[in-house]
Amino acid sequence: MTRNRRLTLAVAALLAGAGAIVPVLSGTAYAAETLLDTDFENGTASGWAPVGGGNWSVQADGDTHVYKATYVDGGTTTLLAAAGSSTWSNYSYEATVKSGNDANSIGLLGRYQNADNTYKLNLSTKNNTVSISKVVSGTATTLASASVTLDPNVAYRATLTLDGAQLSGAVNGTALVSATDYAFTTGRIAFGGYSKNTFSIDDAVVTSTDGPPAGSGDRYVTPQGAGAKNGSSWADAFPGDQVGGLQAAWNATGQAETLHVGSGTYAVPQTLTMFTGGTGVASLKTLSGVDTGGGLPLFRGDFSLTDQGSRALVDVPVGVSFWQVRDLRIENYYYGVLARGEHRTIRLTNVDVTNMSDGIYLWGLRSGTDGADPGLATHDTIIKGGDYRNYTKSAVRFRNGNYLASVVDTRADGGGEANWVSGNFPLGFRVGDSGQASNVLEHDIVFQDVVSRNNYHNAGDGYWNGDGFTAERRAYNVTFLRSRAFDSTDGGFDDKSTNPAYIDTVALGNKRNYRVWSAELATYVGAVGAYSVDRGGSGDSVGLWAGAGTAVAEVYYSTFSDNANSEIRLEDAVRVDVHDSIIAKTNGTTLYTITGDGPLTVTDSEAYIAGVQGTDPRFVAAGPDWEGGTTAFNSQVYADTKGYHYPSRYQAAYTVQASTAGLDLDERQTASVTAQVRDADGNPVADPEHVIWYSDAGDVARLLVSRGAAAQVEGLAPGTTEIVALYKGAEVRVPVTVAAG
């Protein structure tokens, strides 16, 4: 076949959407690298070698030469030949194939390891189908299939494109099948399949789809592109508003460098597979929106409540580390950012996502893992800023073993009843999954100054779900710092994790403002749970619910007031102890509802029922519209001796001292700090393991060890903060300065 014919077919395949991620750009000086080009016209199959059965030879076929396989009687029916390099990763593999029998099933194999581990674009003349499949350890799985008429002894131009996790197949320039998979990242090419007859290949061409070589500087993209459209500057920006536009620009961006995305609307649905990240914790590869005159860039997909699909804007394969996304607006994508697991050092800053299933979905270990090495799970994650609105599942989800993560100053709004359709299950911020392996645990995750609201679920006469924050049993050491939950149909905070801590948290207008199931101690210091609302379904509406035969909780300097039913409800709880708190009611006469054996102990607290008992705490300006961060819920009677108080300083009966007056750290430097706690008589307390540590700015410094008398601190980014050791309302603050390292 002539070279002109091959190029014409290749361009046709691209224009038909065969999946290649380097677009055809007028004016660009870049030409994709050709990795292999074999036409067999010299009578040899140089670079090719049989790796399966049959006899293989170059033979004449009309006016051309082909590489032909012939079945050997009594031999294997799997006939394969391979070529290329095991290091090839992203490429388009096209060839002219001809089947000599209508019972054959042959095709192009990519990222070929061996016959038992490969991807395959299969053309079956027996079934008249084209399909993409993967073979893993000898087990074949069809990923996508399409019906098409395929006749024996007719030449077809087949194209298999492998771009990151995106796989696609075309025949005669028409895109037929596509799939997403992460089983193989590199490998050779091969050709062949099942036959008891003959088949052939001709004009095999393999072209890299990696775009311009990385490492040549930052890249730039705008919706329509500009100038030479090679991404070297704003004046020559890549065109991004097209299938594969963002992908081409990312692939051309060097490691540890930045892809700058300019203002405008990118309305063509697309997926960027981040197949490469940076080179280390100080050298992140970055996707950054830039206001070039029309606001931050907006990517608009094809998600809707009635046709949700599964498209992600950013899809990060397993193991890709050291990357960040910042200053983007995303609409109508099933996932804003989907990270497949086993990542290190992720930064997501000021990313807004509207209308989606999940805004940010972070796997810890990859899906299906047995958890043999939990240290591989995604860690060193910071999500800062951003608004997540109208999700059907979650704003941010941690699943399958994430650890050392902070969510800072981030807001979620589930959209309420207006965003409800059957099948939705909105849980604003979600930690862990009840189905993950018992030894795979999320841990040391912090929510600092985070808000979640309007998570709506409708189950008719059954129990309505819909939580602001939720943590499952396979999680521990989750800390909620100054975080707030409003107006959800179930829990503001719904927590089954081990050893969680709630510090200066607010929950108003939810059905059950706090739900705790924790089998080991859950600690609340400075919590407010008030004005609960029952929007439907079974179950009562309370300030604090503890139960399920597991809950153990200690509550200090907290306030529960004017909830719809009782203020505190124990339903088969193990133990709940309330200290130095205010339980107040002006809208009824029931403070506590207790079923089962679990005791509720209330010590040194005000239990007030208007006109019935106790002293009116006289809140400054409490009301159902309060959003926290003011003195409205301060008691004018008890000040900082009972109940919530803003700002949080309490007259606790303990003294906490730190082993250092301050810390000066470089980025990534760590230090150990200890706390000593004494009671009112000056004696060391018997339970120093109940000391809780946190950082006032989780993006500047973090606690690597956050529970117990001894803590470990790590500097993250230049700045100042305080780390705090907290024990039952008493605290010590240690200034921390982090310098650029």
CORTABEL-V551969 format. One record per pair of residues at least 12 apart in sequence whose C-alpha atoms are under 10 Angstrom apart, sorted by the first residue. I is the first residue (numbers start at 1). J is the second residue. Records with the same first field share a line. If there is no record, write none. Layout:
I=J  J
This chain:
1=39  40  41  63  64  65  66  96  202  203
2=39  64  203
3=37  39  203
5=203
6=94  95  96  157  203  204  205
7=205
8=173
9=94  157  158  159  171  172  173  174
10=92  93  94  95  157  158  159  172  173  205  207
11=23  24  173
12=172  173  174  175
13=94  157  158  159  169  170  171  172  173  174  175
14=159  170  173  174  175
15=173  174  175
16=170  172  173  174  175  176
17=168  169  170  173  174  175  176  243  244
18=92  159  160  161  167  168  169  170  171  173  174  175  176  177  178
19=92  159  160  161  162  163  166  167  168  169  170  175  177  178  209  243  244
20=90  91  92  159  160  161  162  163  166  167  168  207  208  209  210  243  244  247  248
21=90  91  92  161  162  163  164  166  208  209  210  211  243  244  245  246  247  248  249  251  272
22=163  208  209  210  211  212  243  244  245  246  247  248  249  251  252
23=209  211  238  239  240  242  243  244  245  247  248  249
25=225  228  229  230  238  239
26=227  228  229  230
27=226  227  228  229  230  236
28=227  228  229  230  231  236  238
29=212  228  229  230
30=211  212  213  228  229  230
31=207  208  211  212
32=91  207  208  209  210  211  212  213
33=91  206  207  208  209  210  211  212  213
34=91  92  205  206  207  208  209
35=84  85  88  91  92  93  205  206  207  208
36=83  84  85  93  189  203  204  205  206  207  208
37=93  94  95  203  204  205  206  207
38=66  67  95  201  202  203  204  205  206
39=64  65  66  67  95  96  201  202  203  204  205
40=58  59  60  64  65  66  67  201  202  203  204
41=58  59  60  63  64  65  66  67  202  203
42=58  65
43=57  58  59  60  64  65  66  67
44=57  58  59  65  66  67
45=57  58  66  67  83
46=83
47=82  83  84
48=67  81  82  83  84  189  190  191
49=80  81  82  83  190
50=69  79  80  81  82  83  190  191  192
51=78  79  80  81  82  83  114  115  190  191  192
52=76  77  78  79  80  81  82  114  115  192  193
53=69  70  71  72  75  76  77  78  79  80  81  192  193  194  195
54=68  69  70  71  72  73  75  76  77  78  79  80  81  195  196  197  198
55=68  69  70  71  72  79  80  198
56=68  69  70  71  79  80  81  198  199  200
57=69  70  200
58=200  201  202
59=200
61=200  202
64=202  203
65=200  201  202  203
66=96  97  98  199  200  201  202  203
67=81  97  199  200  201  202  203
68=81  97  98  99  192  198  199  200  201  202
69=81  99  100  191  192  195  197  198  199  200  201
70=100  195  196  197  198  199  200
71=194  195  196  197  198  199
72=195  196  197  198
73=196  197
74=196
75=196
76=194  195  196
77=104  193  194  195  196  197
78=105  106  115  192  193  194  195  196
79=106  115  191  192  193  194  195  196  198  199
80=106  107  108  109  114  115  190  191  192  193  194
81=109  189  190  191  192  193
82=108  109  110  112  113  114  188  189  190  191  192
83=112  187  188  189  190  191
84=111  112  187  188  189  190  206
85=111  112  186  187  188  189
86=111  112  113  186  187  188  189
87=111  185  186  187  188
88=110  111  112  185  186  187  188  189  206  208
89=110  111  162  163  164  184  185  186  187  188  208  209  210  275
90=110  111  161  162  163  164  165  166  167  185  186  187  206  207  208  209  210  211  275
91=110  111  160  161  162  163  164  186  189  206  207  208  209  210
92=110  159  160  161  162  163  167  168  169  205  206  207  208  209
93=108  109  110  158  159  160  161  162  169  189  190  204  205  206  207  208
94=108  157  158  159  160  161  169  170  171  202  203  204  205  206  207
95=107  108  155  156  157  158  159  160  171  191  200  201  202  203  204  205  206
96=154  155  156  157  158  159  171  172  200  201  202  203  204  205
97=123  153  154  155  156  157  158  191  192  199  200  201  202  203  204
98=123  150  151  152  153  154  155  156  157  198  199  200  201  202
99=123  124  125  150  151  152  153  154  155  156  192  195  197  198  199  200  201
100=125  151  152  153  154  195  196  197  198  199  200
101=125  126  151  152  153  195  196  197  198  199
102=124  125  126  127  128  150  151  152  153  195  197
103=124  125  126  127  152  194  195  196  197
104=123  124  125  126  127  152  192  193  194  195  196  197  198  199
105=122  123  124  125  126  127  128  129  130  192  193  194  195  199
106=120  121  122  123  124  125  130  191  192  193  194  195  199  200
107=120  121  122  123  124  130  131  132  158  159  160  190  191  192  193  194  199  201
108=120  121  122  123  132  158  159  160  169  189  190  191  192  193  201  204
109=121  122  132  133  134  160  187  188  189  190  191  192  193
110=134  160  161  162  167  184  185  186  187  188  189  190  191
111=162  183  184  185  186  187  188  189  190
112=135  184  185  186  187  188  189  190  191
113=136  184  186  187  188  189  190
114=135  136  137  138  187  188  189  190
115=135  136  137  138  190  193
116=134  135  136  137  138  139  140
117=134  135  136  137  138  139  140  183  184  187
118=133  134  135  136  137  138  140  183  184  186  187  188  189  190
119=132  133  134  135  136  140  141  142  143  160  162  167  181  183  184  187  189  190
120=132  133  134  135  140  142  143  160  167  169  189  190  191  192  193
121=133  134  142  144  145  158  159  160  161  167  168  169  170  177  191
122=142  145  158  160  169  191  192  193
123=148  149  150  156  158  171  193
124=147  148  149  150  151  152  193  194
125=148  149  150  151  152
126=149  150  151  152
127=147  148  149  150
128=146  147  148  149  150  151
129=145  146  147  148  149  150  176
130=144  145  146  147  148  149  150  158  169  170  171  176  177
131=143  144  145  146  147  168  169  170  176  177  178  179
132=144  145  146  160  167  168  169  176  177  178  179
133=145  167  179  181
134=181  183  184
135=183  184
136=183  184
142=179
143=167  177  178  179  180  181
144=167  168  169  176  177  178  179  180
145=169  176  177  178  179
146=176  177  178
147=176  177
148=171  176
152=199
153=198  199  200
155=172  200  201  202
156=171  172  173  201
157=170  171  172  173  174  201  202  203  204
158=170  171  172  173  174  175  204
159=171  172  173  174  175  204  205  206
160=175  177  178  206
161=178  206  207  208  209
162=178  179  180  181  185  186  208  209
163=180  185  208  209  210  244  247  273  275
164=180  181  182  184  185  186  209  210  247  272  273  274  275  276  315  316  317
165=179  180  181  182  183  184  185  272  273  274  275  315  316  317  318
166=178  179  180  181  182  271  272  273  315
167=179  180  181  182
168=180
181=317
182=316  317  318  340
183=317  318
185=275  317
189=206
191=204
209=247  248  251
210=247  248  249  250  251  252  275
211=230  247  248  249  250  251  252  253
212=230  231  248  249  250  251  252  253  254
213=251  252  253  254
214=250  251  252  253  254  255  256  257
215=252  253  254  255  256  257
216=232  252  253  254  255  257
217=231  232  233  252  253  254  255  256  257  258  259
218=231  232  233  249  250  252  253  254  255  256  257  258  259  260  285  286
219=231  232  233  234  236  237  238  249  250  251  252  253  254  257  258  259  260  261  287
220=232  233  234  235  236  237  238  239  240  246  249  250  252  253  258  259  260  261  262  288  290
221=233  234  235  236  237  238  239  240  241  245  246  248  249  250  259  260  261  262  263  289  290
222=234  235  236  237  238  239  240  241  245  246  260  261  262  263  264  265  266  290  292  297
223=237  238  239  240  241  242  245  246  261  262  263  264  265  266  267  268  297  298  299
224=237  238  239  240  241  242  245  264  265  266
225=237  238  239  240  241  245  262
226=238  239
230=248  249  252
231=248  249  250  252  253  259  260
232=249  252  253
233=260
234=260  261  262  292
237=249  260  261  262
238=252  261
239=266
240=261  262  265  266  267  268  270  299
241=264  265  266  267  268  269  270  299  300
242=266  267  268  269  270
243=267  268  269  270  271  272
244=268  269  270  271  272  273
245=266  268  270  271  272
246=259  261  266  270  271  272  273  287  313  314
247=270  271  272  273  274  275  314
248=272
249=261  272
250=272  273  274  275  276  285  286  287
251=272  273  274  275  276
253=276  285  286  287
254=276  277  278  285  286
255=276  277  278  279  280  283  284  285  286  322  323
256=276  277  278  279  280  281  282  283  284  285  286  322  323
257=277  278  279  283  284  285  286  287  323
258=278  284  285  286  287  288  323  324  325
259=285  286  287  288  289  290  325
260=286  287  288  289  290  291
261=287  288  289  290  291  292  296  297  298  327  328
262=288  289  290  291  292  293  294  295  296  297  298  328
263=289  290  291  292  293  294  295  296  297  298  328
264=290  291  292  293  294  295  296  297  298  299
265=294  295  296  297  298  299  300  329  330
266=297  298  299  300  301  330
267=298  299  300  301  302  331
268=299  300  301  302
269=299  300  301  302  303  311  312  313  332  333
270=299  300  301  302  311  312  313  314  333
271=301  311  312  313  314  315  333  336  337
272=312  313  314  315  316  337
273=312  313  314  315  316  317  338  339
274=287  314  315  316  317  320  321  323  339
275=315  316  317  318  319  320  321
276=316  317  319  320  321  322  323
277=316  319  320  321  322  323  324  343  344  346
278=320  321  322  323  324  345
279=321  322  323
280=321  322  323  344  345
281=321  322  323  344  345  346  380  667  668  716
282=322  345  667  668  741
283=322  323
284=321  322  323  324  325  345  346  347
285=321  322  323  324  325  346
286=322  323  324  325  326  347  348
287=314  323  324  325  326  327  328  348
288=324  325  326  327  328  349  351
289=325  326  327  328  329  350  351
290=326  327  328
291=327  328
295=328  329
296=327  328  329
297=327  328  329  330
298=327  328  329  330  331  352  353
299=313  328  329  330  331  332  333  336  353
300=313  329  330  331  332  333  353  354  355
301=313  330  331  332  333  334  336  355  356
302=331  332  333  334  355  356
303=331  332  333  334  335  355  356  357
304=331  332  333  334  355  356  357
305=332  334  355  356  357  390  391  392  419  420  421  422  423  424
306=421  422
307=334
308=332  333  334  355  356  357  392
309=333  334  335  356  357
310=333  334  335  356  357
311=332  333  334  335  336  337  338  356  357
312=332  333  334  335  336  337  338  339  356  357  358  359  360
313=330  331  332  333  334  335  336  337  338
314=333  335  336  337  338  339  360
315=335  336  337  338  339  340  361
316=337  338  339  340  341  343  362
317=338  339  340  341  342  343  366
318=339  340  341  342  343  363  364  365  366  367  378
319=339  340  341  342  343  344  365  366  376  377  378
320=339  340  341  342  343  344  345  346  378
321=341  342  343  344  345  346  378  379
322=343  344  345  346  347  380  381
323=343  344  345  346  347  348
324=345  346  347  348  349  381  382  383
325=337  346  347  348  349  350  351  383
326=347  348  349  350  351  352  383  384  385  386
327=348  349  350  351  352  385  386
328=348  349  350  351  352  353  386
329=350  351  352  353  354  386  387  388
330=351  352  353  354  355  356  359  388
331=352  353  354  355  356  359  388  389  390
332=353  354  355  356  357  390  391
333=353  354  355  356  357  358  359
334=354  355  356  357  358  359  391  392  393
335=353  355  356  357  358  359  360  361  391  394  395
336=351  352  353  354  355  356  357  358  359  360  361  388  395  396
337=351  353  358  359  360  361  362  396
338=358  359  360  361  362  363  397
339=360  361  362  363  364  366  378
340=361  362  363  364  365  366  367  378
341=361  362  363  364  365  366  367  376  377  378  379  399  400  401  402
342=362  363  364  365  366  374  375  376  377  378  379  400  401  402
343=362  363  364  365  366  376  377  378  379  380  381  402
344=364  376  377  378  379  380  381
345=378  379  380  381  382  404  405
346=378  379  380  381  382  383  405
347=380  381  382  383  384  406  699
348=360  381  382  383  384  385  386  407
349=382  383  384  385  386  407  408  410
350=383  384  385  386  387  409  410
351=383  384  385  386  387  388  410
352=385  386  387  388  389  410  411  412
353=386  387  388  389  390  391  395  412
354=387  388  389  390  391  395  412  413  414  415
355=388  389  390  391  392  414  415  419
356=388  389  390  391  392  393  394  395  414
357=390  391  392  393  394  395  424  425  426
358=388  389  390  391  392  393  394  395  396  397  426  427  428  429
359=387  388  389  390  391  392  393  394  395  396  397  412  428
360=383  388  394  395  396  397  398  429
361=394  395  396  397  398  399  430
362=378  381  396  397  398  399  400  401  402  431
363=377  378  397  398  399  400  401  402  432
364=376  377  378  379  398  399  400  401  402  403  432  440  441  442
365=377  378  399  400  401  402  440  441
366=378  399  400  401
367=399  400  436
368=400  436  437
369=400  436  437  440
370=436  437  438  439  440
371=400  401  436  437  438  439  440  441
372=439  440
373=439  440
374=400  401  402  403  439  440  441  442
375=401  402  403
376=401  402
377=399  400  401  402  403  440  441  442
378=398  399  400  401  402  403  404  405  442
379=401  402  403  404  405  406  442  443  444  445
380=402  403  404  405  406  445  702  716
381=402  403  404  405  406  407  445  699
382=404  405  406  407  408  445  446  698  699  716
383=396  405  406  407  408  409  410  447  699
384=406  407  408  409  410  411  448  450  698  699
385=407  408  409  410  411  449  450
386=408  409  410  411  412
387=409  410  411  412  413  451
388=410  411  412  413  414  415  428  452
389=411  412  413  414  415  416  419  428  452  453  454
390=412  413  414  415  416  418  419  420  426  428  454  455
391=412  413  414  415  416  419  420  424  425  426  427  428  455
392=414  415  419  420  421  422  423  424  425  426  427  428  455  456  457
393=414  423  424  425  426  427  428  429  430  455  466
394=412  413  414  424  425  426  427  428  429  430  455  467  468  469
395=410  411  412  413  414  426  427  428  429  430  452  468
396=410  412  427  428  429  430  431  469
397=427  428  429  430  431  432  433  470
398=429  430  431  432  433  442  445  471
399=430  431  432  433  434  435  436  440  441  442  472  474  475
400=431  432  433  434  435  436  437  439  440  441  442  474  475
401=431  432  433  436  437  439  440  441  442  443  474  475
402=431  432  440  441  442  443  444  445  475
403=441  442  443  444  445  446  475  476  477  478  704
404=442  443  444  445  446  478  702  703  704  705
405=442  443  444  445  446  447  478  698  699  702
406=444  445  446  447  448  478  479  697  698  699  702
407=429  445  446  447  448  449  450  480  698  699
408=446  447  448  449  450  451  481  483  697  698  699
409=447  448  449  450  451  482  483  697
410=447  448  449  450  451  452  483
411=428  429  449  450  451  452  453  483  484
412=427  428  429  450  451  452  453  454  455  468  485
413=426  428  451  452  453  454  455  456  468  486  487  488
414=426  427  428  452  453  454  455  456  466  467  468  488
415=453  454  455  456
416=453  454  455  456  457  466  487  488  489
417=454  455  456  457  458  489
418=454  456
419=454  455  456  457
420=455  456  457  458
421=456  457  458
422=457  458  459
423=457  458
424=455  456  457  458  465  466
425=455  456  457  458  464  465  466  467
426=454  455  456  457  465  466  467  468  469  488  489
427=452  453  454  455  456  457  465  466  467  468  469  470  471  488  490  491  492  493  494
428=451  452  453  454  455  466  467  468  469  470  485  488  492  493
429=447  450  451  452  467  468  469  470  471  493
430=467  468  469  470  471  472  494  495
431=443  445  469  470  471  472  473  474  475  476  478  495  496  497
432=470  471  472  473  474  475  476  496  497
433=470  471  472  473  474  475
434=471  472  473  474  475  496
435=472  474
436=474
437=474
438=473  474
439=474
440=474  475
441=472  473  474  475  476  497
442=471  472  473  474  475  476  477  478  497
443=474  475  476  477  478  479  497  498  500
444=475  476  477  478  479  500  702  703  704  705  706  707
445=475  476  477  478  479  480  500  703
446=477  478  479  480  481  483  500  501  694  695  698  702  703
447=469  478  479  480  481  482  483  484  502  698
448=479  480  481  482  483  484  503  505  694  695  696  697  698  699
449=480  481  482  483  484  504  505  696  697
450=469  480  481  482  483  484  485  505
451=468  469  482  483  484  485  486  505  506  507  627
452=467  468  469  483  484  485  486  487  488  492  493  507
453=466  467  468  469  484  485  486  487  488  489  492  507  508  509  510
454=466  467  468  485  486  487  488  489  492  509  510
455=467  468  469  485  486  487  488  489  490  491  492  510
456=468  487  488  489  490  535
457=488  489  490  535  536  537
458=489  535  536  537
459=536  537  538
460=536  537  538
461=536  537  538  539
462=536  537  538  539
463=489  490  536  537  538  539
464=488  489  490  491  511  534  535  536  537  538  539
465=488  489  490  491  511  537
466=487  488  489  490  491  492  494  510  511
467=485  486  487  488  489  490  491  492  493  494  495  510  511  512  513  514  515
468=484  485  486  487  488  489  490  491  492  493  494  507  510  513  514
469=483  484  485  491  492  493  494  495  514
470=491  492  493  494  495  496  497  515  516
471=493  494  495  496  497  498  500  516  517  518
472=494  495  496  497  498  517  518
473=495  496  497  498  517  518  519
474=496  497  498
475=495  496  497  498  499  500
476=496  497  498  499  500  501  518  520
477=497  498  499  500  501  522  692  705  706  707
478=495  497  498  499  500  501  502  522  706
479=499  500  501  502  503  523  692  693  694  706
480=493  500  501  502  503  504  505  524  694
481=501  502  503  504  505  506  525  694  695  696  698
482=502  503  504  505  506  526  527  628  629  696
483=502  503  504  505  506  507  527  628
484=504  505  506  507  508  527  528  627  628  629
485=505  506  507  508  509  510  513  514  529  627
486=506  507  508  509  510  511  513  532  624  625  626  627
487=507  508  509  510  511  512  513  531  532  533  534  535
488=507  508  509  510  511  512  513  532  533  534  535
489=509  510  511  512  513  532  533  534  535  536  537  541
490=509  510  511  512  513  514  515  532  533  534  535  536  537  539  541
491=507  509  510  511  512  513  514  515  516  532  541  542  543  544  545
492=506  507  508  509  510  511  512  513  514  515  529  532  543  544
493=505  506  507  510  512  513  514  515  516  544
494=512  513  514  515  516  517  518  545  546
495=514  515  516  517  518  522  546  551
496=515  516  517  518  519  520  522  548  550  551
497=516  517  518  519  520  521  522
498=517  518  519  520  521  522  551  552
499=518  519  520  521  522  523  552  553  690  692  707
500=516  518  520  521  522  523  524  553  692  707
501=521  522  523  524  525  553  554  692  693  694  707
502=522  523  524  525  526  527  555  692
503=523  524  525  526  527  528  556  558  648  692  694  726  729
504=524  525  526  527  528  557  558  628  629  644  645  646  647  648
505=524  525  526  527  528  529  558  628  629  644
506=526  527  528  529  530  558  559  626  627  628  629  644
507=527  528  529  530  531  532  543  544  560  626  627  628
508=528  529  530  531  532  533  543  560  561  563  623  624  625  626  627  628
509=529  530  531  532  533  534  535  541  542  543  563  564  624  625
510=529  530  531  532  533  534  535  541  542  543  563  564
511=531  532  533  534  535  536  539  540  541  542  543  563  564  565
512=529  530  531  532  533  534  539  540  541  542  543  544  545  563  564  565  567  568  569
513=528  529  530  531  532  533  541  542  543  544  545  560  563  567
514=527  528  529  530  532  542  543  544  545  546  568
515=542  543  544  545  546  547  551  569
516=544  545  546  547  548  550  551  552  553  570  573
517=545  546  547  548  549  550  551  552  553  573  574
518=546  547  548  549  550  551  552  553  573  574
519=547  548  549  550  551  552  553  573  574  575
520=550  551  552  553  574
521=551  552  553  554  575  576  690
522=551  552  553  554  555  576
523=552  553  554  555  556  577  690  692  727  728
524=553  554  555  556  557  558  578  728  729
525=554  555  556  557  558  559  579  581  643  644  648  650  726  727  728  729  730
526=555  556  557  558  559  581  642  643  644  645  646  647  648  649  650  728  729
527=555  556  557  558  559  560  581  643  644  645
528=543  544  557  558  559  560  561  581  582  628  633  643  644  645
529=542  543  544  558  559  560  561  562  563  567  568  583
530=542  543  544  559  560  561  562  563  564  567  583  584  585  622  623  624  626
531=543  560  561  562  563  564  565  567  587  622  623  624  625
532=544  560  561  562  563  564  565  566  567  624
533=563  564  565  624
534=563  564  565
540=564  565  566  569
541=563  564  565  566  567  568  569
542=560  561  562  563  564  565  566  567  568  569  591  592  593
543=559  560  561  562  563  564  565  566  567  568  569  583  591  592
544=560  563  566  567  568  569  570  592
545=566  567  568  569  570  571  573  576  593  594
546=568  569  570  571  572  573  574  575  576  594  598
547=569  570  571  572  573  574  575  576  594  595  596  598
548=570  571  572  573  574  596
549=570  571  572  573  574  575  596  597  598
550=571  572  573  574  575  598
551=570  571  572  573  574  575  576  598
552=573  574  575  576  577  598
553=573  574  575  576  577  578  600
554=575  576  577  578  579  601  728
555=576  577  578  579  580  581  602  643  728  729
556=577  578  579  580  581  582  603  605  642  643  644  650  652  727  728  729
557=578  579  580  581  582  605  640  641  642  643  644  645  648  649  650  651  652  728  729
558=578  579  580  581  582  583  605  642  643  644  645  729
559=580  581  582  583  584  605  606  633  634  635  642  643  644  645
560=581  582  583  584  585  591  607  643  644
561=582  583  584  585  586  587  591  608  609  622  623  633
562=583  584  585  586  587  588  591  609  623  624
563=584  585  586  587  588  590  591
564=585  587  588  590
565=585  587  588  589  590  591  592  593
566=583  585  587  588  589  590  591  592  593  594
567=583  584  585  589  590  591  592  593
568=583  590  591  592  593  594  600
569=591  592  593  594  595  600
570=592  593  594  595  596  597  598  599  600
571=593  594  595  596  597  598
572=594  595  596  597  598  599
573=594  595  596  597  598  599  600
574=596  597  598  599  600
575=597  598  599  600  601
576=598  599  600  601  602
577=599  600  601  602  603
578=600  601  602  603  604  605
579=601  602  603  604  605  606  642  643  728  729
580=602  603  604  605  606  638  640  641  642  643  644  650  651  652  728  729
581=602  603  604  605  606  607  638  641  642  643  644
582=602  604  605  606  607  608  616  617  635  638  642  643  644
583=602  605  606  607  608  609  614  617  643
584=606  607  608  609  610  613  614  615  616  617  618
585=607  608  609  610  611  612  613  616
586=608  609  610  611  612  616
587=609  610
588=609  610  612
589=608  609  610  611  612  613
590=609
591=607  608  609
592=607
604=641  642
605=641  642  643
606=638  642  643
615=637
616=635  636  637
617=633  634  635  636  637  638  639  642  643
618=633  634  635  636  637  638
619=631  632  633  634  635  636  637  638  639
620=632  633  634  635  636  637
621=633  634  635
622=634  635
628=646
629=646  647
630=645  646  647
631=644  645  646  647
632=645  646
633=645  646
634=646  647
639=651
640=652
648=729
649=729  730  731
650=728  729  730  731
651=729  730
652=679  680  727  728  729  730  731
653=678  679  680  681  728  729  730
654=677  678  679  680  681  682  683  684  685  727  728  729  730  731
655=676  677  678  679  680  681  682  683  684  685  726  727  729  730  731  732
656=675  676  677  678  679  684  691  725  726  727  730  731  732  733
657=674  675  676  677  678  725  730  731  732  733  734
658=673  674  675  676  677  709  710  724  725  731  732  733  734
659=672  673  674  675  676  710  734
660=672  673  674  675  734  735
661=673  732  733  734  735  736
662=722  723  733  734  735  736  737
663=713  715  720  721  722  723  734  735  736  737  738
664=715  720  735  736  737  738  739
665=701  713  714  715  716  717  718  736  737  738  739  740  741
666=714  715  716  717  718  737  738  739  740  741
667=700  701  714  715  716  717  718  719  737  738  739  740  741
668=701  713  714  715  716  717  738  739  740  741
669=701  713  714  715  716  738  739  741
670=701  702  703  704  712  713  714  715  716
671=703  704  711  712  713  714  715
672=703  704  705  710  711  712  713  714
673=705  709  710  711  712  713  723  725  734
674=708  709  710  711  712  725
675=688  691  693  708  709  710  711  724  725  726  727  731  732
676=688  691  709  710  725  732
677=691  709  725  726  727  730  731  732
687=708  709  727
688=707  708  709  710  727
689=707  708  709  710  727
690=707  708  709  726  727  728
691=706  707  708  709  710  711  724  725  726  727  728  730  731
692=705  706  707  708  709  710  711  724  725  726  727  728  731
693=705  706  707  708  709  710  711  712  713  723  724  725  726  727  731  732  733
694=706  707  711  713  722  723  724  725  726  733
695=713  721  722  723  724  725  733  734  735  736
696=720  721  722  723  724  733  735  736
697=719  720  721  722  723
698=715  716  717  721  722  723
699=715  716  717  718  719  721
700=714  715  716  717  718  719  720  721  722  736  737  738  739
701=713  714  715  716  717  718  719  720  721  722  723  736  737  738
702=714  715  716  723
703=715  723  724
706=724  725
707=725  726
708=725  726  727
709=725  726  727
710=725
711=723  725
713=736
714=736  738
715=736  737  738  739  740  741
716=738  739  740  741
717=737  738  739  740  741
718=737  738  739  740  741
719=736  737  738  739  740
720=735  736  737  738  739
721=733  734  735  736  737  738
722=734  735  736  737
723=735  736
